[in-house]
Amino acid sequence: MASDSAKQPLLLALLDPTPQTNKRDTPKRRRFRRCKSAPLAEYNPGQVNANVASLPHSQSILDRLHPSFKRVAVFLTIYLGVGTLCFYLVSPQINGNKTNGVLDAVYFCIVTMTTVGYGDLVPNSVPAKLLACAFVFTGMALIGLILSEAADYLVERQEILLVKALHISEKVGQMEIMDEIETNKARYKCFLVFVSLLVLVAVGTIFLMAVEKLDLVDAFYCVCSTVTTLGYGDKSFSTKAGRVFAIIWILMSTTCLAQFFLYIAELYTETRQRKLVDWVLSRKMTKEDLEAADLDNDRVVGAVEFVIYKLKEMGKINHEDISLVMEEFENLDVDQSGTLSASDIMLAQSSETVK
């Protein structure tokens, strides 16, 4: 069949990507070659440094930021700007311990967005309550979709510095560093965020003791109730300096804790996946396994069929994934030769253009 003839050359090419002209010189034993992801394989530190060096000096700081931070800056500015204006206008309808109109409005936005809700400032009218309801949901969405993405990128940047510090006495190349990060990605993330969380807790506790004049236990209690967004309300930031600090500190600490629990879950999932992979690779093959691995029902299991079967057992691919890939190959194989060439790609693109 045409699909069988198309499958075999493709699968053989996956096993031995050596050009056809060197087939006579290649050993008979098939060898699997390690593949890097496309972005990693194309990574060239020298080229990146050259591109950075060639940037025009007139480029603004915003243009140099990562897209994640640009989105955070834009959405956070819009959220706080609109929120501050709205809550400032309805400030007479908000009861509680007030310090400064604009400062209290920004502070109330942050406390609402992070769902801390101390209760030191509370809306007492229908419009103010409806406004708070709207801003709490949009704020949670902002934290979940935007701030967490930026925090994740920031942690990944710090991972490189951590791995370099761990191997500072060794001559480790960029590729080895990236491999190390990929292997222990979740573990490094948990460590970095945990350290950041400890620093934020310590800073918050010291600040509350120094500025808000709380004792050690009450300061730590206030920090814990804030970071976990419990917000009991008996202890909070009541001074102008305290609320200026709280605007930044609450946003950072609550996001950091959320990321920490996210990375814990990621580490747990990664650990279970590794155990599954180890079990799949260590268990003995049975006759039933061979029958299941025989994709073309020829009573012989080739190397590619064996690899595909093992990957399916590991949960890395499924039958639907394989079918979709083979369907794409057949669509690109315009001349039905069972192999892909530059002419096949050009013909496939031209046929799509005509359609």
SELO-179462 format. One line per 3 residues: number of its first residue (from 1); their letters; for each residue x, y, z of C-alpha. Coordinates in nm, 4 decimals, m for minus. Layout:
NUM	a	X/Y/Z | ...
//
This chain:
1	mas	0.0000/0.0000/0.0000 | 0.1075/0.3597/m0.0518 | 0.0851/0.4419/0.3184
4	dsa	0.3124/0.1465/0.4069 | 0.5683/0.2512/0.1494 | 0.5550/0.6039/0.2797
7	kqp	0.5972/0.4957/0.6370 | 0.9086/0.2843/0.6041 | 1.1449/0.5399/0.4438
10	lll	1.0278/0.8033/0.6916 | 1.0834/0.5818/0.9909 | 1.4200/0.4652/0.8608
13	all	1.5202/0.8265/0.8159 | 1.4397/0.8890/1.1797 | 1.6747/0.6095/1.2772
16	dpt	1.9636/0.7024/1.0501 | 1.9644/1.0675/0.9433 | 2.2976/1.0259/0.7583
19	pqt	2.2818/1.1577/0.3995 | 2.2171/0.8947/0.1309 | 2.5562/0.9532/m0.0331
22	nkr	2.7352/0.8193/0.2753 | 2.5267/0.5022/0.3144 | 2.8089/0.2736/0.2048
25	dtp	3.0401/0.4070/0.4727 | 2.7885/0.3821/0.7582 | 2.7975/0.0810/0.9923
28	krr	2.5196/m0.1719/0.9633 | 2.4130/m0.1244/1.3220 | 2.1542/0.1503/1.3556
31	rfr	2.2379/0.4283/1.5929 | 2.0019/0.6707/1.7542 | 2.1212/1.0260/1.7644
34	rck	2.0264/1.2683/2.0316 | 1.8054/1.5490/1.9082 | 1.7920/1.8934/2.0561
37	sap	1.4856/2.1113/2.0412 | 1.4931/2.3586/1.7564 | 1.5470/2.6740/1.9619
40	lae	1.8220/2.5102/2.1711 | 2.0014/2.3662/1.8704 | 2.0064/2.7026/1.7010
43	ynp	2.1229/2.8850/2.0123 | 2.4511/3.0648/1.9548 | 2.5795/3.2756/2.2462
46	gqv	2.8212/3.4645/2.0250 | 2.5500/3.5511/1.7791 | 2.3153/3.6639/2.0554
49	nan	2.5864/3.8809/2.2099 | 2.6645/4.0288/1.8705 | 2.2995/4.1125/1.8150
52	vas	2.2735/4.2721/2.1562 | 2.5894/4.4728/2.0962 | 2.4560/4.5957/1.7638
55	lph	2.1394/4.7392/1.9162 | 2.1087/5.1135/1.8715 | 2.1871/5.3139/2.1823
58	sqs	1.8740/5.5214/2.1340 | 1.6532/5.2168/2.2004 | 1.4241/5.2720/2.4986
61	ild	1.4308/5.0579/2.8120 | 1.0796/4.9321/2.7368 | 1.1940/4.7986/2.3989
64	rlh	1.4658/4.5945/2.5702 | 1.2205/4.4238/2.8059 | 1.0963/4.0700/2.7526
67	psf	0.7405/4.0560/2.6079 | 0.6150/3.9064/2.9368 | 0.7270/4.2133/3.1298
70	krv	0.5854/4.4434/2.8647 | 0.2445/4.2808/2.9034 | 0.2720/4.3026/3.2819
73	avf	0.3642/4.6716/3.2632 | 0.0791/4.7540/3.0258 | m0.1982/4.5578/3.1976
76	lti	m0.0870/4.6456/3.5496 | m0.0675/5.0153/3.4611 | m0.4161/5.0059/3.3093
79	ylg	m0.5588/4.8104/3.6028 | m0.4054/5.0305/3.8713 | m0.4757/5.3498/3.6789
82	vgt	m0.8430/5.2752/3.6247 | m0.8807/5.1222/3.9701 | m0.7136/5.4117/4.1466
85	lcf	m0.9309/5.6636/3.9642 | m1.2518/5.4719/4.0373 | m1.1802/5.4057/4.4038
88	ylv	m1.0571/5.7619/4.4543 | m1.3872/5.8938/4.3199 | m1.5853/5.6680/4.5540
91	spq	m1.3514/5.7196/4.8495 | m1.6247/5.8915/5.0546 | m1.8165/5.5624/5.0228
94	ing	m1.5267/5.3580/5.1647 | m1.4945/5.3272/5.5401 | m1.1857/5.2427/5.7415
97	nkt	m0.8442/5.3639/5.8437 | m0.7525/5.6249/5.5800 | m0.4201/5.8003/5.5224
100	ngv	m0.4132/5.9665/5.1777 | m0.6792/5.9610/4.9066 | m0.4670/5.8467/4.6114
103	lda	m0.2449/5.6200/4.8194 | m0.5454/5.4538/4.9804 | m0.7021/5.3977/4.6370
106	vyf	m0.3880/5.2246/4.5017 | m0.3538/5.0258/4.8248 | m0.7173/4.9162/4.8051
109	civ	m0.6626/4.8063/4.4417 | m0.3687/4.5857/4.5408 | m0.5469/4.4375/4.8430
112	tmt	m0.8503/4.3643/4.6234 | m0.6542/4.2233/4.3306 | m0.4535/3.9831/4.5480
115	tvg	m0.7680/3.8872/4.7487 | m0.5904/3.9741/5.0757 | m0.8862/4.1819/5.1966
118	ygd	m0.7663/4.3030/5.5359 | m1.0898/4.4832/5.6094 | m0.9117/4.8037/5.7091
121	lvp	m1.0791/4.9669/5.4077 | m1.4294/4.8451/5.3138 | m1.6886/4.9751/5.0654
124	nsv	m2.0165/5.0758/5.2308 | m2.2369/5.1651/4.9324 | m2.3891/4.9702/4.6444
127	pak	m2.1738/5.1325/4.3690 | m1.8539/5.0859/4.5714 | m1.9368/4.7205/4.6434
130	lla	m2.0163/4.6444/4.2785 | m1.6952/4.8180/4.1744 | m1.4956/4.6056/4.4188
133	caf	m1.6605/4.2875/4.2838 | m1.5604/4.3789/3.9297 | m1.2025/4.4602/4.0220
136	vft	m1.1459/4.1482/4.2323 | m1.2242/3.9188/3.9364 | m1.0218/4.1173/3.6841
139	gma	m0.7359/4.1367/3.9336 | m0.7324/3.7607/3.9888 | m0.7275/3.7075/3.6123
142	lig	m0.4392/3.9527/3.5815 | m0.2358/3.7664/3.8429 | m0.3177/3.4244/3.7033
145	lil	m0.2532/3.4976/3.3369 | m0.0007/3.7791/3.3266 | 0.1985/3.8128/3.6467
148	sea	0.2594/3.4383/3.6814 | 0.3982/3.4254/3.3262 | 0.6412/3.7057/3.4016
151	ady	0.7410/3.5446/3.7310 | 0.8014/3.2136/3.5539 | 1.0269/3.3832/3.2984
154	lve	1.2181/3.5611/3.5741 | 1.2750/3.2336/3.7599 | 1.3986/3.0637/3.4432
157	rqe	1.6499/3.3440/3.3962 | 1.7767/3.2906/3.7495 | 1.8111/2.9169/3.6870
160	ill	2.1050/2.9801/3.4542 | 2.2830/3.1828/3.7222 | 2.2161/2.9107/3.9795
163	vka	2.3577/2.6331/3.7610 | 2.6639/2.8452/3.6792 | 2.7167/2.9067/4.0505
166	lhi	2.6901/2.5337/4.1263 | 2.9518/2.4547/3.8608 | 3.1669/2.7626/3.9115
169	sek	3.4830/2.5561/3.9645 | 3.4193/2.3481/3.6520 | 3.4519/2.4329/3.2854
172	vgq	3.0910/2.3953/3.1791 | 2.9701/2.5085/2.8379 | 2.6409/2.6713/2.7508
175	mei	2.4936/2.3479/2.6149 | 2.5815/2.1581/2.9330 | 2.4166/2.4304/3.1406
178	mde	2.0997/2.4111/2.9329 | 2.0965/2.0314/2.9631 | 2.1345/2.0572/3.3401
181	iet	1.8479/2.3051/3.3600 | 1.6240/2.0900/3.1429 | 1.6957/1.7817/3.3537
184	nka	1.6283/1.9467/3.6917 | 1.4019/2.2294/3.5785 | 1.1241/2.1862/3.8358
187	ryk	1.3683/2.1282/4.1231 | 1.5620/2.4472/4.0510 | 1.2408/2.6457/4.0169
190	cfl	1.1162/2.5258/4.3559 | 1.4469/2.6132/4.5198 | 1.4696/2.9616/4.3700
193	vfv	1.1099/3.0557/4.4494 | 1.1396/2.9127/4.8012 | 1.4482/3.1266/4.8680
196	sll	1.2729/3.4325/4.7224 | 0.9712/3.3645/4.9431 | 1.1893/3.3418/5.2545
199	vlv	1.3520/3.6743/5.1663 | 1.0141/3.8412/5.1147 | 0.8822/3.7034/5.4462
202	avg	1.1914/3.8271/5.6295 | 1.1752/4.1708/5.4668 | 0.8045/4.2055/5.5441
205	tif	0.8506/4.1013/5.9057 | 1.1380/4.3442/5.9626 | 0.9469/4.6285/5.7959
208	lma	0.6364/4.5732/6.0072 | 0.8478/4.5737/6.3219 | 1.0361/4.8890/6.2234
211	vek	0.7607/5.1005/6.0644 | 0.4292/4.9654/6.1927 | 0.5770/4.9095/6.5422
214	ldl	0.4548/4.5502/6.5732 | 0.6345/4.2942/6.7851 | 0.8028/3.9938/6.6233
217	vda	0.5117/3.7532/6.6612 | 0.2488/4.0006/6.5385 | 0.4691/4.1059/6.2454
220	fyc	0.5266/3.7467/6.1378 | 0.1572/3.6722/6.1904 | 0.0608/3.9659/5.9680
223	vcs	0.3092/3.8555/5.7014 | 0.1757/3.4990/5.6958 | m0.1890/3.6086/5.6818
226	tvt	m0.1003/3.8441/5.3965 | 0.1120/3.6092/5.1863 | m0.1504/3.3343/5.2094
229	tlg	m0.4236/3.5956/5.1328 | m0.6107/3.5103/5.4536 | m0.6160/3.8768/5.5561
232	ygd	m0.7699/3.8463/5.9019 | m0.7551/4.2234/5.9339 | m0.6561/4.2587/6.2987
235	ksf	m0.3019/4.3442/6.1836 | m0.2349/4.5371/5.8634 | m0.0486/4.8328/5.7122
238	stk	m0.1936/5.1490/5.8636 | 0.0697/5.4183/5.7988 | 0.1538/5.6028/5.4759
241	agr	0.5001/5.4481/5.4552 | 0.3533/5.1060/5.5318 | 0.0994/5.1262/5.2518
244	vfa	0.3585/5.2462/4.9999 | 0.5653/4.9404/5.0923 | 0.2578/4.7148/5.0890
247	iiw	0.1658/4.8100/4.7321 | 0.4849/4.6459/4.6037 | 0.5445/4.3838/4.8710
250	ilm	0.1938/4.2311/4.8718 | 0.1971/4.1933/4.4935 | 0.5389/4.0250/4.4940
253	stt	0.4857/3.7975/4.7953 | 0.1427/3.6631/4.6998 | 0.2553/3.5943/4.3430
256	cla	0.5701/3.4255/4.4726 | 0.3742/3.1914/4.6997 | 0.1352/3.1004/4.4187
259	qff	0.4305/3.0203/4.1918 | 0.5909/2.8106/4.4663 | 0.2876/2.5836/4.4973
262	lyi	0.2646/2.5652/4.1190 | 0.6264/2.4485/4.0976 | 0.5697/2.1961/4.3774
265	ael	0.2905/2.0426/4.1710 | 0.5132/2.0509/3.8625 | 0.7949/1.8789/4.0527
268	yte	0.5575/1.6080/4.1755 | 0.4279/1.5468/3.8233 | 0.7819/1.5369/3.6835
271	trq	0.8914/1.2891/3.9516 | 0.5998/1.0577/3.8730 | 0.6784/1.0817/3.5020
274	rkl	1.0410/0.9854/3.5629 | 0.9349/0.6869/3.7725 | 0.7036/0.5769/3.4921
277	vdw	0.9853/0.6090/3.2381 | 1.2200/0.4056/3.4585 | 0.9557/0.1363/3.5023
280	vls	0.8859/0.1181/3.1282 | 1.2560/0.0881/3.0451 | 1.3336/m0.1690/3.3163
283	rkm	1.0437/m0.4106/3.2796 | 1.0809/m0.7186/3.0602 | 0.9050/m0.7420/2.7270
286	tke	0.6377/m1.0089/2.6852 | 0.4787/m1.1711/2.3848 | 0.1727/m0.9504/2.4305
289	dle	0.3969/m0.6429/2.4229 | 0.5511/m0.7533/2.0942 | 0.2074/m0.8045/1.9420
292	aad	0.0993/m0.4604/2.0566 | 0.4190/m0.3036/1.9214 | 0.3758/m0.4622/1.5779
295	ldn	0.2132/m0.1675/1.4043 | 0.2121/m0.3096/1.0504 | 0.1110/m0.6634/1.1594
298	drv	0.4025/m0.8330/0.9856 | 0.4893/m1.0344/1.3015 | 0.8211/m0.8539/1.3241
301	vga	0.8894/m0.5531/1.5458 | 1.1407/m0.3112/1.4016 | 1.3438/m0.0585/1.5948
304	vef	1.1102/0.2273/1.5078 | 0.8028/0.0296/1.6089 | 0.9744/m0.0567/1.9375
307	viy	1.0603/0.3095/2.0050 | 0.7062/0.4235/1.9256 | 0.5587/0.1556/2.1519
310	klk	0.7851/0.2535/2.4413 | 0.7066/0.6227/2.3966 | 0.3360/0.5401/2.4036
313	emg	0.3871/0.3442/2.7262 | 0.5673/0.6413/2.8801 | 0.2726/0.8630/2.7969
316	kin	0.4814/1.0902/2.5750 | 0.2789/1.0197/2.2599 | m0.0453/0.8451/2.1742
319	hed	m0.1970/0.6820/1.8677 | m0.3722/1.0031/1.7690 | m0.0411/1.1911/1.7664
322	isl	0.1137/0.9302/1.5378 | m0.1861/0.9385/1.3031 | m0.1738/1.3166/1.2776
325	vme	0.1993/1.3151/1.2001 | 0.1586/1.0453/0.9349 | m0.1337/1.2352/0.7839
328	efe	0.0795/1.5475/0.7574 | 0.3594/1.3458/0.5942 | 0.1200/1.1992/0.3371
331	nld	m0.0139/1.5452/0.2559 | 0.3390/1.6754/0.1986 | 0.4430/1.3683/m0.0038
334	vdq	0.2798/1.4982/m0.3227 | 0.4482/1.2516/m0.5609 | 0.3668/0.9553/m0.3316
337	sgt	0.7307/0.8421/m0.3358 | 0.7457/0.7691/0.0364 | 1.0102/1.0383/0.0908
340	lsa	1.0055/1.4159/0.1214 | 1.2141/1.6461/m0.0943 | 1.2319/2.0169/m0.1677
343	sdi	1.0127/1.9667/m0.4736 | 0.7447/1.7994/m0.2578 | 0.7402/2.0978/m0.0218
346	mla	0.7176/2.3440/m0.3133 | 0.4358/2.1461/m0.4761 | 0.2471/2.1230/m0.1474
349	qss	0.2802/2.4980/m0.0889 | 0.1733/2.5807/m0.4444 | m0.1330/2.3560/m0.4133
352	etv	m0.2301/2.5324/m0.0909 | m0.1878/2.8689/m0.2612 | m0.4174/2.7607/m0.5465
355	k	m0.6817/2.6486/m0.2964
//
